[in-house]
């Protein structure tokens, strides 16, 4: 199917353990005209699910609103525990312009979505990234700080009043909605159960602490596996590639006698990002994406 306008949407839901709830949410996106669900993945330690959708703006908006309704029925953040920070049952709804749609149009879509979610369900929202109404509201981590438990007090501050709504949803919290560029959710696992070590490494890798310019990072303990993790968002992989983030984590880990035991990508990833890493690790010369067989077959 050829869409006149194409937008990607990557809603994050605060449920990664209950398969019945997960299936109820993703079922909203199956077989819908005007959109395609590309991927969904859940993590029990994070207690979180990420869904990747692509489609026409109107179809995306309609389906996401329906999924928010299901999430608010089935997720109670008062009972929620997980390693990943969260402030909402639907925690964040990024919108990424893909084809024949401008940033300005995508920002307008984010506002429409925020308004309808509030009107339908009473769930307030922050507008973030390129949709933000002030510079200090652009960063998701800054908006989410305090999480669900501290958010009722936080939004009393004029600087952090919701863009839509006035009070938290009692069980669903608040959601961040906004237009952003493509990012990569990239996690690196360490052979230590120590959250403190993982968090120190994350501190040294992330941009806010003087690390890599386009990296956001936190430390997480994966207790069921007896290891820890540096969980990252790479907000511009063309300027901070995957391999650079991984290698810096290796360097920092050696300070604590720790080694990297694996990594994972959550959701989808641009092919170029993987090719950049292949070039680095394999020492490839003069390689380009047109040499990838599957890409040529799709042309």
N, C-alpha and C positions, 0 to 999 in steps of 0.2 A: 504494500500500500504506500502511495506517495502522499505525504502531508505537505500542505502549502506552507505551514509554519511548524517548526519542530522545537520543542522544549524538553529538556530532561528534568526530572524531579526525583529527589533522593530522600524521601521521608525516613526519619529514624524513630522507631517505636521503642518504648521502655518495657520490652518483654522479649526475653530470649530463651525461656525455659519451658513454658506451657505451650505444647504443640497445638492444642485445641485453640488457644487464643491466637497463636501465630497464623494458623490456617484460616481462621475467621477473618483476620485482617487482610491477608494476601488474596483471599478469594474474591474480595471486592475488585481487584485489578484484573482478574482472569476473564478473557473473552470479551473485553469491553471495546466497542467501536471507537476508533480514533486514538488508541494508545496501545502500547505493548509493554508488558512487564519483562524487563531484560534479565533481572536477577533479584534474588533475595537471600539474605544470609543472617543467621542468628548466632549469638554467642552466649553460652550459659554463664560464664564468669562475668562478662559485662552486663548480662541480663538485658540484652538489647538486640533489636533487629533492624537491618538496613534494607530498604527496597529500592531498586533502580527502575524507573519508568521513563519512557520516552513517548511523545505523542503530540497531538494538537493541544494548544493551550486550554480550550474549553473542556475537552475530554479529561485532561489532567486535573483541572480544577474540580470537576464534578466527582471524579473518582476519589481524589484525596479527601474531599469533604466527607464523603461517605465512609472512608476508612477512619477518619478522625472520630466519627460517631461510634463506630465499632470499638475503637481503642478506648474511648471514654466510658463505654459500657463495661468493658472487661478488665481494665487496668486501674488499680487503686494504688497511687503512689504512697499512700500512708503505710502500705504493707510491702512496698518495693525495696529490694536490696540488690545491689550489684556494684561492680567495680568501676563502671563508667559513670562520670558525672551526669546528672539529669535534672531537669526542672519541670518536665512535662511528660504526661503519658505518651503524647506525640511530642518529642523533644525539640526537633528541628525539621523544617521543611525547606530545603534549598531548591532553587529553581535556576537552571542553567540554560541560557540561550544557545541553541544548536544551529538552526538554519532558518533563514528568512524571518527572523525575529530579533529586534534590537534589545539592547540592555534596558532602554527606557520602557519598552513594551513589557519586558519581563518584570521590571519593577512594578508597573501598573498591575500586572497579574498577581504579584505577591500581595499587593494592597487589597485587591478584590478578594483574594483567598482569605486573608486575615479577617476582613470584615464579615464575610459569610460564615466563617467558623465561629466568630463571636456571636453573630445573630442567631445561628442555628443551635449552638451548644453552650453559650456563655463561657467559652474558653478564651482568655485574653491572649495577646501576642505582643512580642517585640518584633520590629522590623530590623534586620541586620544586614551586614555587608553593604552591597550597593543600594539596597532599599532603605538603609538606615536614615533616620531623621536628624541625626547629629553625629559628629565624628566619634564621640566616645561610646556610641551605640553600635558601631560597625563590627566590633570583635565579639564573636560568639562566646568565647571563654569568659570575657568580662561580664556579659549579660548573664551567663549561667552561674557565675560565682555565688556561692551561698546555697545553691541547689534548691530543690523543692522545699526542704525543711526551713530554709532561711528566706524564702522568696516573699512571703507575706509581709515581712518587715522591710525587706529591701525595696519593694515597689511603693512604699510610703515616701521614699526619697524622690523629689521632683525629677532628678536626673535619670531615674529608672522607672518612671511611670510607664505602664504598658501603652503601646501605640493604639491598641484596640482593647477596650474593656477597662475596668477599674479594680477588680478584685480577682484573686486566683480562683480557678475552678477548684472546688473542695477536694476532689480526688484526682483530678487530671493536671493541676498546676497551670503552667503557661508554656506557650510554644514560641520558638523563634522562626520567622519566615523571611526569606529574602532571596534576592538575585545574587548569584556569585559565579565565578569562573570555575571550571572543572578542578577538583582536588582529588588526591589519592589518599585513602585511608590505609596506612601502612604500619604494621605492628612488628616489633622485633622481640623475640623471646630470649630470656637469659637463664643460665643454669644456676639460679639462686632463688630461693623462696622469698628473699628479702625485698619488701616493698621499698624500704628506705634506700637501698642501693639503686633500684630501678628509678626511683624518683630523683635521686641525685644525678643519674645519667641523663634522664629526661630534661632536668633543669639545665644541664650544660649543652644540650643539643638544641633546645628550642630558641626561637628568635628573641622572645621577650627577655631571656636571661643572657643574651649576647652570643647565642649559638648561630645556627643556620637561618638565613634571612626568611625563607618561606616554609618554616617548620613550626608547627604547634605540637607539643609533646607533654604527656603525663606518664607517671609510673603507675603500674597496676600489679597487684599480686594475684596470680592465678593459682589459688590455694589447692584446688582439686588436682592440679597437675604438679604441684610442688615446685613451681617456677614463678618467675615474674616477667614483666613485659614493659617495654617502652612503646606506648601507643601514640601514633602520630597522625597528623593531617599535613600533607604536603600541598600547600595552596598554589604553588606554581612550579610544577615539575620540570619546566624548561629551564628554570634558573637554579633550582635546587633539586637535582635528580635523585632518584631512589638510591643509587649506589653511594652517593656522597653521604646521605643520611645514615645508611647502614655502616659505612666505614668509620664515620665519626663515633657511632655507638660502640663499635669494636675497640676503638682507641680509648674511649672513656671507660669501657668495661674493664680493660686491663688494669686500671688503677685500683680496682677492687678485687682482683683475682677472679674475675667472672668472664665467661665466654658466651658468645651468641650460639644458640642451639637451633634456631629456626626463625622464620619470618612468615608473615601472611599479608595478603592484600584483601581488604574487605570491600565487597562490591566490585565495580568495574574499573578498569584501568586503561588509559590510552595506549595504543600499540607503541607509539613513539617512546613512551616512558620505559617500556621493557627493552626496546632496541637500544636506548642510551646505555642501559645497564649491561646488555649483552656486548656492546662495543667496548665498554670499560673492562669487563672481566675476561673477555676473550681476546682483547687486544686487536679487534677488527679494524682494518684500514679501509677507508673510502666505502663504507657500507651505507646503504640507504634503504628506506622502507619499501621501495619498489622491488627489492630483491626477496621480499617475503612472498612465498608461493601463494598463500591464501589471499593476500591482498590483490595479486594480479588476477586470480580467478574471479574475484568479486567485481572487477572492472567491466 
